Amino acid sequence: MTTEDAQRRSSGSTVEVTTDHGVDSAAAPQRIKALAGAVRPGARVRPEHARRHNRALVLQSLYRADGLSRADVAREVGLTRVTISDLVSDLIEENLVVELGLRPDARPGKPATLLDINRTGFAIIGLDLSNNSVFRGVVTDLDGGVVERAEVSVRSMTGDEAVNAVFDLLADLIKRATAPVIGIGIGSPGIVDLDGTVVSAPNLGWADVPLQQLVAERFDLPTQVANDANMAAQGERSFGGASPDMMLVRIGRGVGSGVVVGGHLVYGSSFAAGEIGHVVVGTDGGEECACGKAGCLETWLSSPHLESVAAEGDDEARNAALREAGERLGISLAPVVAALNLGEVVLAGPHNLLAGPLLEGTSETLRSRTMAELHGDLTLRMTTLGRDIVVLGAVVMVLTGQLGVS
């Protein structure tokens, strides 16, 4: 990975700007589908619930480590060695855990055998539906390493035609997978509820489309559908090292964001937290938006608008227009950053358009509109995950949903 970091801190600055050049980063057994499951609040905890919870603890400890013995796992999760041995035996039988061999630095006596989660023995499929011309998908291992890529053109597709394009892409990726697929994660634009129904995605012509249910039934695989910006925030948290209090602003066909507070996604009362694209920025009017208002953030910051700006005029005019778009973004972000005391704002989208004058304009506006005493450590930067940020977030959601690990 090639990374260039340019950090600016002027006298009295409250925002540190970091620019990173991003890079592109067979059906599952039935028993794996049931590995993760929530217990309703107030419900009686049954033995199977406790066992499921303990299995998740074991898998989580192994996932975060680089080889642990059974005794190591017992100490880490606070369970007896007998319980751990029993759980590990089941997980080995299911091929979810593998033995790596004896510990190299074993002391005299019975040497310990190291264990690890079977990182390459299963596959996850992630889809990103946010691009205005193609749906992208990947097959990854459990570490998020991309094994296969595919895409399907969707220019001008809406409604059922777009849903069928999702089906076609998934069928292709499942065919390419060389390991059992434990789940599918899909990042969709628009408002998506907790059941994976796309409540509204105007650019795709979707309203109340139960995408999660449709995909799960068609392919008989555990499926999770969420807003693309929320998935991107999950990907940045797990694979990009983002702060537990952060905002991920995703700029593409539209503008959206994922908000993470205390390490947890914020959904909002109508599952629309982070939908900042149709917030009017400023009182000086602006272009008419598809939603009917004038001067929405999306009219300043969507990829099509930025691309048209970049194609017109000389470098000076181009940079001035990009800086103004950044200022509008800063206007919309400042109240959120101040109200939630966020430590980090990450931008994801076309790097050639966002990094530079636009990022600088955003930084200067945030600095002028927030208090240095409260937000002096705020970091504003580009994602390092490039175009894979949404599909990596999909991997995180499947890992959490099916194995209880993150």
C-alpha positions as CSV (number, residue, x, y, z in Angstrom):
1,M,0.0,0.0,0.0
2,T,1.3,3.4,-1.0
3,T,0.4,6.1,1.5
4,E,1.2,9.8,1.5
5,D,0.4,11.8,4.7
6,A,0.3,15.5,4.6
7,Q,-0.4,17.1,7.9
8,R,-1.1,20.7,8.4
9,R,-1.4,22.5,11.8
10,S,-1.4,26.3,11.7
11,S,-1.4,28.6,14.7
12,G,-4.6,28.3,16.6
13,S,-5.8,25.4,14.4
14,T,-8.3,23.0,15.8
15,V,-8.3,20.5,13.0
16,E,-5.5,18.2,11.9
17,V,-5.8,17.3,8.2
18,T,-4.3,14.0,7.1
19,T,-4.5,13.0,3.4
20,D,-4.0,9.3,2.6
21,H,-4.0,7.9,-1.0
22,G,-6.5,5.1,-0.7
23,V,-6.1,1.7,-2.4
24,D,-8.5,-0.9,-3.5
25,S,-8.2,-3.2,-1.1
26,A,-20.9,-23.3,-1.9
27,A,-23.5,-22.7,0.7
28,A,-22.6,-22.6,4.3
29,P,-23.4,-25.5,6.7
30,Q,-26.7,-24.9,8.5
31,R,-25.0,-25.0,11.9
32,I,-22.9,-21.9,11.0
33,K,-26.1,-20.0,10.1
34,A,-27.2,-20.3,13.7
35,L,-23.9,-19.4,15.4
36,A,-25.0,-15.8,16.3
37,G,-28.3,-15.0,17.8
38,A,-29.7,-12.4,20.2
39,V,-31.5,-13.0,23.4
40,R,-34.5,-10.8,23.8
41,P,-34.3,-8.4,26.7
42,G,-36.0,-9.9,29.7
43,A,-36.0,-13.4,28.2
44,R,-34.8,-16.4,30.3
45,V,-31.3,-17.3,29.4
46,R,-31.2,-20.9,28.3
47,P,-28.2,-23.2,28.2
48,E,-28.0,-22.9,24.5
49,H,-27.9,-19.1,24.7
50,A,-25.0,-19.3,27.2
51,R,-23.2,-21.8,25.0
52,R,-23.6,-19.6,21.9
53,H,-22.3,-16.7,23.9
54,N,-19.3,-18.7,25.0
55,R,-18.6,-19.9,21.5
56,A,-18.5,-16.3,20.3
57,L,-16.1,-15.4,23.1
58,V,-13.7,-18.1,22.0
59,L,-13.9,-17.1,18.3
60,Q,-13.4,-13.4,19.2
61,S,-10.3,-14.1,21.3
62,L,-8.8,-16.3,18.5
63,Y,-9.8,-13.8,15.8
64,R,-7.9,-10.9,17.5
65,A,-4.8,-13.0,18.3
66,D,-2.1,-14.7,16.4
67,G,-2.3,-18.2,17.8
68,L,-3.5,-19.0,21.4
69,S,-3.4,-22.3,23.4
70,R,-6.5,-23.6,25.1
71,A,-5.1,-22.4,28.4
72,D,-4.6,-18.9,26.9
73,V,-8.2,-18.8,25.7
74,A,-9.5,-20.0,29.1
75,R,-7.6,-17.2,30.9
76,E,-8.7,-14.5,28.4
77,V,-12.4,-15.3,28.4
78,G,-12.6,-16.4,32.0
79,L,-14.0,-19.9,31.5
80,T,-12.7,-23.2,32.8
81,R,-10.3,-25.3,30.8
82,V,-12.8,-28.1,30.6
83,T,-15.4,-25.8,29.1
84,I,-12.9,-24.3,26.6
85,S,-11.7,-27.8,25.6
86,D,-15.3,-28.8,24.9
87,L,-16.1,-25.7,22.9
88,V,-12.8,-25.9,20.9
89,S,-13.5,-29.6,20.1
90,D,-16.9,-28.6,18.6
91,L,-15.4,-25.6,16.7
92,I,-12.6,-27.8,15.2
93,E,-15.2,-30.4,14.1
94,E,-17.0,-27.6,12.3
95,N,-13.8,-26.5,10.7
96,L,-14.1,-23.0,12.3
97,V,-11.0,-23.5,14.4
98,V,-7.7,-25.1,13.3
99,E,-4.7,-26.3,15.2
100,L,-1.4,-24.6,14.2
101,G,1.0,-26.9,15.9
102,L,3.1,-26.8,19.1
103,R,4.1,-23.5,20.6
104,P,7.7,-22.8,19.4
105,D,8.9,-21.6,22.8
106,A,7.3,-24.4,24.8
107,R,8.8,-25.0,28.3
108,P,9.6,-28.5,29.5
109,G,6.6,-30.7,30.0
110,K,3.6,-31.1,27.8
111,P,3.8,-28.5,25.0
112,A,0.8,-26.4,24.3
113,T,-0.9,-26.6,20.9
114,L,-1.8,-23.3,19.3
115,L,-5.2,-22.6,17.9
116,D,-6.5,-20.1,15.3
117,I,-9.8,-19.3,13.7
118,N,-9.9,-20.8,10.2
119,R,-9.3,-17.6,8.4
120,T,-9.2,-19.0,4.8
121,G,-11.6,-21.9,5.3
122,F,-14.7,-19.9,4.8
123,A,-15.8,-17.0,2.5
124,I,-17.8,-13.8,2.8
125,I,-19.5,-12.0,0.0
126,G,-19.8,-8.2,0.1
127,L,-21.7,-5.9,-2.3
128,D,-21.5,-2.1,-2.8
129,L,-24.6,-0.7,-4.6
130,S,-23.7,3.0,-4.2
131,N,-21.9,3.6,-7.5
132,N,-24.0,5.4,-10.1
133,S,-22.9,3.1,-13.0
134,V,-21.9,-0.3,-11.5
135,F,-22.7,-2.6,-8.6
136,R,-19.4,-4.0,-7.2
137,G,-18.9,-7.2,-5.3
138,V,-16.1,-9.2,-3.7
139,V,-15.5,-12.6,-2.2
140,T,-13.2,-12.4,0.9
141,D,-11.7,-14.6,3.5
142,L,-12.5,-14.1,7.2
143,D,-9.7,-11.5,7.4
144,G,-11.3,-9.3,4.7
145,G,-8.7,-10.3,2.2
146,V,-10.2,-10.0,-1.3
147,V,-10.1,-13.3,-3.2
148,E,-12.5,-12.5,-6.1
149,R,-14.0,-9.4,-7.6
150,A,-16.9,-8.9,-10.0
151,E,-19.2,-6.0,-11.1
152,V,-22.3,-5.5,-13.2
153,S,-23.2,-2.4,-15.1
154,V,-26.4,-0.7,-13.8
155,R,-26.4,2.6,-15.6
156,S,-30.0,3.9,-15.8
157,M,-31.3,0.7,-14.0
158,T,-34.0,1.2,-11.4
159,G,-36.7,-0.8,-9.7
160,D,-36.9,-4.6,-10.3
161,E,-34.2,-4.4,-12.9
162,A,-31.8,-3.1,-10.3
163,V,-32.8,-5.9,-7.9
164,N,-32.2,-8.5,-10.6
165,A,-28.8,-7.0,-11.2
166,V,-28.0,-7.7,-7.5
167,F,-29.2,-11.3,-8.0
168,D,-27.0,-11.7,-11.1
169,L,-23.9,-10.3,-9.3
170,L,-24.4,-12.5,-6.3
171,A,-24.9,-15.7,-8.4
172,D,-21.6,-14.9,-10.2
173,L,-19.7,-14.4,-6.9
174,I,-21.1,-17.5,-5.2
175,K,-20.0,-19.5,-8.2
176,R,-16.5,-18.0,-7.9
177,A,-16.2,-18.8,-4.2
178,T,-13.9,-21.7,-3.5
179,A,-14.8,-22.0,0.2
180,P,-18.2,-22.3,1.9
181,V,-19.9,-18.9,2.1
182,I,-21.0,-18.0,5.6
183,G,-22.9,-14.9,4.7
184,I,-23.7,-12.0,2.4
185,G,-23.4,-8.3,3.3
186,I,-24.8,-5.6,1.1
187,G,-24.3,-1.8,1.3
188,S,-27.2,0.1,-0.3
189,P,-27.7,3.8,-0.8
190,G,-30.7,5.4,0.9
191,I,-32.5,4.7,4.1
192,V,-32.3,1.1,5.3
193,D,-34.1,-0.2,8.4
194,L,-32.8,-2.8,10.8
195,D,-34.6,-5.6,8.9
196,G,-32.6,-4.9,5.8
197,T,-35.6,-3.3,4.0
198,V,-34.6,-0.4,1.7
199,V,-37.1,2.2,2.9
200,S,-36.1,4.7,0.3
201,A,-33.3,4.8,-2.3
202,P,-34.6,7.4,-4.9
203,N,-31.6,7.0,-7.3
204,L,-32.4,3.2,-7.6
205,G,-36.2,3.8,-7.7
206,W,-36.6,1.6,-4.6
207,A,-39.2,2.2,-1.9
208,D,-39.8,-0.4,0.8
209,V,-37.9,-3.1,-1.0
210,P,-37.2,-6.0,1.4
211,L,-33.8,-6.6,-0.1
212,Q,-32.4,-8.6,2.8
213,Q,-35.3,-11.0,2.8
214,L,-35.3,-11.4,-1.0
215,V,-31.6,-12.2,-1.2
216,A,-31.7,-14.6,1.8
217,E,-34.6,-16.5,0.4
218,R,-33.2,-16.7,-3.1
219,F,-29.7,-17.9,-2.1
220,D,-30.5,-19.6,1.2
221,L,-27.6,-17.7,2.9
222,P,-27.6,-15.4,6.0
223,T,-27.8,-11.9,4.6
224,Q,-27.4,-8.4,6.1
225,V,-28.4,-5.3,4.2
226,A,-27.5,-1.8,5.6
227,N,-27.0,1.7,4.5
228,D,-23.7,2.0,2.5
229,A,-22.3,4.9,4.6
230,N,-23.0,2.9,7.8
231,M,-21.2,-0.1,6.3
232,A,-18.3,2.2,5.3
233,A,-18.1,3.5,8.9
234,Q,-18.0,-0.2,10.1
235,G,-15.2,-0.9,7.6
236,E,-13.2,2.2,8.6
237,R,-13.5,1.3,12.3
238,S,-12.4,-2.3,11.9
239,F,-9.9,-2.1,9.0
240,G,-8.9,1.6,8.9
241,G,-8.2,2.2,12.6
242,A,-10.7,5.0,13.1
243,S,-11.6,6.5,16.4
244,P,-14.6,5.1,18.4
245,D,-16.2,8.6,18.1
246,M,-16.1,9.4,14.4
247,M,-18.1,10.3,11.4
248,L,-17.6,8.8,7.9
249,V,-18.8,11.0,5.1
250,R,-19.3,9.0,1.9
251,I,-19.5,11.0,-1.4
252,G,-20.7,9.3,-4.5
253,R,-23.9,9.5,-6.5
254,G,-25.3,11.2,-3.4
255,V,-23.9,12.2,0.0
256,G,-24.4,10.3,3.2
257,S,-22.6,9.6,6.4
258,G,-22.2,7.0,9.2
259,V,-21.9,8.2,12.7
260,V,-20.2,6.1,15.4
261,V,-20.4,7.1,19.1
262,G,-18.6,5.1,21.7
263,G,-17.8,2.4,19.1
264,H,-21.5,1.9,18.2
265,L,-23.3,3.0,15.0
266,V,-26.0,5.6,15.5
267,Y,-29.2,4.8,13.5
268,G,-31.7,7.4,14.6
269,S,-35.5,7.2,15.2
270,S,-36.2,6.5,11.5
271,F,-32.9,4.8,10.6
272,A,-31.8,8.0,8.9
273,A,-29.0,9.2,11.1
274,G,-26.2,10.6,9.0
275,E,-28.4,11.4,6.0
276,I,-26.9,14.9,5.5
277,G,-27.1,15.0,1.7
278,H,-30.4,16.9,1.7
279,V,-29.6,19.4,4.5
280,V,-29.6,22.9,3.0
281,V,-26.2,24.5,3.7
282,G,-26.3,28.3,3.8
283,T,-29.0,30.9,3.2
284,D,-27.8,32.0,-0.2
285,G,-29.8,29.6,-2.3
286,G,-28.0,27.3,-4.8
287,E,-28.8,24.7,-7.4
288,E,-32.2,23.0,-7.3
289,C,-31.9,19.5,-5.8
290,A,-33.7,16.3,-6.9
291,C,-35.6,16.5,-3.6
292,G,-37.2,19.8,-4.6
293,K,-35.2,22.1,-2.3
294,A,-32.4,24.4,-3.4
295,G,-28.9,24.4,-2.0
296,C,-28.8,20.9,-0.5
297,L,-25.3,19.6,0.4
298,E,-25.7,17.0,-2.4
299,T,-25.9,19.7,-5.0
300,W,-22.5,20.9,-4.0
301,L,-20.8,17.7,-3.2
302,S,-22.1,14.7,-5.2
303,S,-19.6,13.0,-7.5
304,P,-21.4,14.1,-10.7
305,H,-21.3,17.7,-9.6
306,L,-17.6,17.6,-8.6
307,E,-16.7,15.8,-11.8
308,S,-18.4,18.6,-13.8
309,V,-16.6,21.2,-11.7
310,A,-13.3,19.5,-12.4
311,A,-13.9,19.4,-16.1
312,E,-14.5,23.2,-16.4
313,G,-12.3,26.2,-16.3
314,D,-8.6,26.5,-15.5
315,D,-6.9,25.1,-12.4
316,E,-7.5,28.3,-10.3
317,A,-11.3,28.2,-11.0
318,R,-11.4,24.5,-10.4
319,N,-9.6,24.7,-7.1
320,A,-11.8,27.6,-6.0
321,A,-15.0,25.6,-6.8
322,L,-13.7,22.6,-4.9
323,R,-12.8,24.7,-1.9
324,E,-16.3,26.2,-1.9
325,A,-17.8,22.7,-1.9
326,G,-15.5,21.8,1.1
327,E,-16.7,24.9,2.9
328,R,-20.3,23.8,2.4
329,L,-19.4,20.4,3.8
330,G,-17.7,22.1,6.8
331,I,-20.9,24.1,7.5
332,S,-23.0,21.0,7.7
333,L,-20.4,19.0,9.8
334,A,-19.6,21.7,12.4
335,P,-22.8,21.3,14.5
336,V,-22.6,17.5,14.4
337,V,-18.9,17.5,15.4
338,A,-19.6,20.0,18.2
339,A,-22.8,18.3,19.5
340,L,-21.2,14.8,19.7
341,N,-17.6,15.9,20.5
342,L,-16.3,13.7,17.7
343,G,-12.6,12.9,17.5
344,E,-12.4,12.1,13.8
345,V,-14.1,12.8,10.5
346,V,-13.2,10.6,7.5
347,L,-14.1,11.3,3.9
348,A,-14.6,8.5,1.4
349,G,-15.1,9.0,-2.3
350,P,-13.2,10.1,-5.4
351,H,-9.7,10.8,-4.0
352,N,-8.7,13.1,-6.9
353,L,-11.6,15.4,-6.1
354,L,-11.8,15.3,-2.3
355,A,-8.1,15.5,-1.3
356,G,-6.7,18.9,-1.8
357,P,-8.7,22.2,-2.0
358,L,-12.0,20.5,-0.9
359,L,-10.4,18.9,2.2
360,E,-8.7,22.2,3.0
361,G,-11.9,24.1,2.7
362,T,-13.7,21.7,5.0
363,S,-10.9,22.0,7.6
364,E,-10.8,25.7,7.6
365,T,-14.6,25.9,8.0
366,L,-14.6,23.4,10.8
367,R,-11.9,25.3,12.5
368,S,-13.7,28.6,12.3
369,R,-17.1,27.2,13.5
370,T,-16.0,25.1,16.5
371,M,-14.3,25.8,19.7
372,A,-10.6,25.0,19.9
373,E,-10.8,24.2,23.6
374,L,-13.3,21.4,22.9
375,H,-12.3,20.1,19.4
376,G,-8.6,20.8,19.2
377,D,-7.8,17.2,18.7
378,L,-10.2,16.6,15.8
379,T,-8.7,14.7,12.9
380,L,-10.0,15.2,9.4
381,R,-8.7,12.8,6.8
382,M,-9.3,10.6,3.7
383,T,-10.0,6.9,4.1
384,T,-7.1,4.6,3.4
385,L,-9.5,1.8,2.3
386,G,-10.3,3.2,-1.1
387,R,-13.2,1.8,-3.1
388,D,-13.3,-1.3,-0.9
389,I,-14.5,0.5,2.2
390,V,-18.2,-0.5,1.8
391,V,-17.5,-4.2,1.0
392,L,-15.1,-4.4,4.0
393,G,-17.9,-3.0,6.2
394,A,-20.1,-5.7,4.8
395,V,-17.5,-8.3,5.9
396,V,-17.5,-6.8,9.4
397,M,-21.3,-7.1,9.6
398,V,-21.3,-10.7,8.5
399,L,-18.5,-11.6,10.9
400,T,-20.5,-10.0,13.7
401,G,-23.8,-11.4,12.7
402,Q,-22.7,-15.0,12.0
403,L,-19.6,-15.6,14.3
404,G,-20.0,-12.9,16.9
405,V,-16.6,-11.5,16.2
406,S,-15.3,-8.1,14.9
